[in-house]
Amino acid sequence: MDQSGVSIVTLILLAGIVSVEAGFSTAILEIVSGVIASNYFGLKEVFWIDFLANFGLLGVMFFAGFETEVRVLQKYYKKSLKIALPSFAVPFILTYAVTTTVLGLDQTAAILMSIGMSTTSLALVFPYLREEGLLKMEIGQILFASAMFVDLMSMFSLSFFFTGLSIGTLLFIVFIVGALYILPHVGQWFFKRYCENMVEVELRFIMLTLVGLSFLSESVGIHSAVLAYLIGISMSSLLENHEELENKLRGIVYGFMGPIFFFQSGYLMDLTHFNLETLKVTGILTIVAFGSKYISTRVSVKRVLGRGSRLSALFFNYRLTFGIIVVLLGFRQGIIDEVLYTAALSTILISSIISSISLKITPTETLYKIKGRRCKPKKKKGKKYRLG
C-alpha cells in the first residue's frame, strides 16, 4: 500500500475516534475526511478505492434491509403509512417544484434530486431510537416502521424512475423474486453443513450472493443498492440465528467497507466548485429539504400519535445513506454535474448535522409524556432490534 492508502486509513480511523469521543455520526465525519483528503492532502486516483467503496455500499444497504423488521411493518402499517407518506411526498413534490422552476434542472435531474432530498436514513434513525430506549415502546416502533416505509418509498422511486421495463428487466425481476425466496433455504442448509469452520464458508456465501446478484442487476439496469437491500430483508430471518456470523459480517461492513464508501462520497467533492452559485443552490436545497421534511413529519406525527412530533421531525431529517447513494448515482451517470453533486451532498450533511445537534439539546422525555403522566419504556423479553 502506498502513502495515499496509509493516509486514507488513518483519516478513517481518526473519524471513528472523534465520532466516539464527540458522540457524532461516524458517517458524517468519514465524509468530511474524504473532503479533506481530496482537497487538502492532494490524494487523487487511488485505484482500489472504487472497488472497496462499491462493496461497502452493498454491505451498508444489505444491513439496512437486514434491519427492516417485516413484523413491525405489518403490525403498525396503518399509523406508520400515515406518517411516512407525507414525510416522503411533501419534500419530494416541493424539491421537484423548486429544482425545475428556480434552479432550472431538467426533469430527470429534478426527480433524482427530489428522491435524494426526501429520504430518511434508517441506519441513523435506528441507533437513536435504540439508545433512547424508545424501541421498547409502541411509539418508538411506530416511528421506526415509518422510517422503514420512507426508505422503501425511496428505493421503489429510484427503481421506478430510472429502470426501463424491458423484457430482460422483467425476466430478471421474476428471477430475483424466486432467488430471494430460495436463498434463505439454501443458506440454511449451507450454514448447517459448514458451521464453525476455519475458512468462514458461510461468510463467503453471503459475500458471493451480494456481489453476484448485484453484478447481474447492473447488467439489466437495476441499481445494485436496491437489490442488496432486498437481499438483506430476505436473509434477515436466517442471520438472526447466527449471531457470531452476523457480528463478523457487521464488523467487515461497518468497520472497513462502509467507512470507505462514505469516505469516497466526500472524496469526490471538489471544493473548487464551491462558489457563490453552489452556496446559493445549497442554501435553497437545505431550506426546502429540511423545512418541508420537518413540517410534514411534525404535522403527521402530531395528528397520528399526539406527541413526539418535534423529535420525530428532527431525526426524520437524517438522510445520509440512501441520499448519498442517489446523488452519487446521478453524478456517476452524468445526470447531475459536479456543482450540483457538491451542493446536494452539502445539503445532506448540513441537514444531518442540524438534526444531530438539535437532538442533543432536545429532551427525549417529551416522547414519554401521555396526558400529563410519564410512561417509561417497559423491558420486554424476546428479540432485540439491531444495528451496530
N, C-alpha and C positions, 0 to 999 in steps of 0.2 A: 504493500500500500504506500502511495506517495504522500507528500506533505499535505496535499489537499484533503485526502482521506482522513488523515490524523486530525486535521483542523475541524472537519465536519463532525467526526465522532466526539471530539472534545466539546464542541458547541452544543451538541445534542445532550451530552452528559451534564453540562452546566445548566441547560434549560430545565432538566429534570430536578437538579438540586435546588435551583431558585424556585421552581414550582412547589416543591415540598416545604421549603422554608417560608415562602410568602403566601402559601395557600391559594395559588393561582392556577388556572388551567394550563397543564403542560403543553397541550396542543398549540395554544396561543403563543407561548414562549418559543416553541420549536419553529413556528412560522417566522417569528421575529428573528430567530437565529439564522434562518435561511436568508432573510433580507440582509442581515449584517454580513453574512459570508459572501454573498454575491456582489454587494455594492461597496463594501469597505475592505474586505480581505482579498478581493480580486480573484475569487475561486470561480473558474469558468470551465465548462466542458469536462466534468467529471464523468467518465464513460460508464461507470457502473451504477450511478445513482438512479437512472431511469428504471432499470430492471427492479431494483430493490424497492423503489417508490411504488411501482405498479403492483408488486406483490404486497406491499404494505396496504395499499388501497383495498385489494381483495380481502386481506385479513381484517381490516377495520370494518368493512361492510359485512363480512361473514359474522363477526361478533355483534354487529348491530342487528342482524337477523336473528342470531342466536339468543339475544336478549329480548326479542319480541315475544311476549307471553301471549300466545293464542287464546289461552283460557281467560286471561284478563280482558282481552278484546271482546270475547264472546259474552262475558258476564256484564260488562259495563258499556256495551257498544252504543246504546241509545244516548246516554248522557255524554259519552265521550265524543260521539259524532256531532252533537250539538255544540260542543266546544271547538272541535277540530276543524269543522267546515268553515266557519267564519275566520278562524285563526290562519287558515291557509288561503282561502279565497279572497279575502279583503286585501291583504298585501299583494297577492298575485294580480288582481284587477287594477289596483292603484299603481303598482310598479309598471305594469304594461302601459297604462294610460300616460304616465309621466315620461317613460323612456321613448315612446313613439311621438308624443307631441312636443315635449320640452327638449329632450335630448336628440330627437330625430333619428332614432335607431330603426332599422328595417324590422319586419315582423319576426323573422327568425331570431335575431339577436335580442329583441324585446321579450319574446317568450322565454328564451333561455335565462335572461336576467330576472324575469319575474319568478321563475321556478327557484332560482338560487336565493332570491330575497324572501321567499315565502316559507322556506323550510324551517324546521326546528331540529336541533341536534339531540337525538335520543341518547347519544353517548355522553352528553353533558347533563341532560335532564335527569337521567337515572342516578348517577352518583349523588347529585344534590338531594333528591328525594330520599335516597337511602341513608345518607349521612344525617339528615334531619329527622329520621325516624318516621317519615311520612308514608313509606311503603307498607307500614303495618296498619295504616288507617285506610278506610274506604276512600276518603277524599284523595289521598296520595295515589291509590291505584287507579282512580278515575282519571286523574291528571296524567298519570303515566300512560294509560291507554290512549288518551287524547293526543299525547306527543307521538305515540306509535302511529296513529291514524294520519297525522300530519306528515310523518316520514313516508308512509305508504302512498299518500297522495303525491308527494314529490317524486317518488320512484315511478309511479304509473304515468305521471305527467311527462316525465323525461322520455319514457318509452313511447308514449302515445304521439308526442310531437316530433320526435327525432328518429323514429324507426319506421321504415317503409313496410307496408303489409304485402310483401311479395310472397309468391308461393313457397320460396325457400324459407322465408321467415316463419310462415305459418306452420310448415313442416317441422321446423326447429322448435317452435313453441310446443307442438304436440310431443316431440321427443323430450323436451325439458320437463314437461308435466309428468311424463312417465318416469323419467330419471329421478325426479325429486321424490316420487313415491317409492321407487325401488331402492334408492341409495341407502336410506336408513336400515332396511332389511339386510342389504349386502354388508353394510358396515357392522351391523350387529353380529353377523357370522364371522366377519373378518376380525373384529375386536375379541370375540370369544376365543378364536383359534390362536391368535398371536398376542394375547395379553401378556404384559410383564416380560417382554423380550428386550434384549440389549440393543437391537437395531431399530427400535421405535417404528415398527411396521405400520401401526395404527396412525401415527402422526404423518407418515409418508402417504398413506391412503388419502387423508383429508387434504393434504397439500396438492396431490395429483388431481383430486376431484376439482379443487378450486381452479388450478391452472388449466387443466384440460377442458373443462366445460366453458371457462371464460375465453379460452382461445377460440373455441367453436362459436361462441356468441358474437365475438368481434367479426368473424367471417361473414355473418348474416346481418350485421348492423345493429345488434342489441348490445348496449353498453354492459361491460363485464361487471360493473358495480351493482347493477340491478340483479344480475344472476347470482353474484356472491351473496347478496342479501337474502335471496330466496333459498339458496343452499343452506345458509345459516339457520333459517326458520325450519327447514325440513329435517336438519340434523340435530336440532336442539334437544329433542327427547332422547337421542342416542348419547350425546355427550354428557348429559346431566347425571348419568350413571357411571361416568368415568372421570371422576374429579381430578385425578392425577394427570390424565391426558389433557383435560381442559386447561389445567394450570400451565402445563408445558406449552401448549399452543398459545395461550394468553400471553405467556412470557415472551415468546418469539414475536408476536404481533405488536403488543404494547411496549415491549422493551427494546425492540430493534426495528422491525419493518415499518410499523405505524409511524414512529417518530421521523423516519426518513421520508415518508410520504408528506407529512406536514412540513418538514424542513424544505423539501423540494418546492412545495407550493409557495413558500416565501422566497426561495432561491430564484424563482422565475420572475420575481418582481424587479423591474428595472426602475430605480428611483429617479433616473434622468428624465423619465416620462412624467414625474410627479411635479407638474407645473400648476399654474393658476386654473387652467382648464380641467385638469384632473382633480384638483381640490374642489372645484365647483361641482363636478359630477359626483364626487364622493359625498359632499355635503347634501346634495339633493337626494341621492340614494339612501343615505343614512337616515335623513328626516322621514322620508316616505316609508322605508322598510321598517325602521324601529317604531315610528309613530303608529303606523297602521296595524302592525302586529300587536303592539301594546294595547291600543284602544279596542281592537276587535276581540282580543283574548280576554281583556279585563271585563268587557261588557258581557261576553258569553259565559264566562265563569261566574260572574255575579248573578246572572239570570238562572243558570243551571244549578249552582252549588250554594249560592248565597254568601260565600266567604272565600277568602284566599285569592281574591281577584288581582290584587296588586302584586303579590309574589308570583303568581302564575304568569301574569303579563310580562314579568321580568325574565323568568327562566325559559319561557317560550321564545324569547328573543335570542337564545343561543342558536346560532345557525352555522356552526363550524363545519362539521364533517361533510354532509351532503351539499351544503352551499359551496364549499371549496371544490368538490367533485364536479359540480355543474359548471362553474366558471372556468375551471381548468379544462374541462372537455371543450367548452366553447373556444377557448384560447388555442388549444392544440389543433382544432379542426378549422381554425380561421374564421369562426363565426363572429368573434369579438377580437379587437386588436389589443396591443399591449397597454394602451392608455385605459381602455375600459376594463381590462383584466386587473390592472393596478387599482383602479377605483373600486371595483366590485370586491376584491379581496380586502381592501382597506375598510370598506363598509362592513364586511363580515367580521373583521377583527374588532372594529370600533364598537359595534352593537354588542358583541360578546363581552368586551371589556366593561362597557357601561353596565351590562346586566350583572357581571361578576361583582363589581364594586358596590352596586346598589343592593344586591342580595346580602352582602356582608353587613350592611348598616340597617337592613330592614328586619325587624323582629319576626321570627318564624312562628311565634305563638299565635299570630293572627289566624293561622290555619286551624288552631285547636279550639278557638272560641265558638261556642254554639249557644246562642241566646243567653249571653251573659255568663255561661259556665265554661269551664275549660275541660276539654276531653283529651287526656293524654293518650298517646298510642298504646294499644294493648299488645302484649307479647303473645305471639301465636307460634305454635309448633308447626313444622312442615317445611315445605320448600322455600328457600330464600331466593329473592331475585338477585340477579348477578350483574356485576360489572367491575372490572379491575381499575 
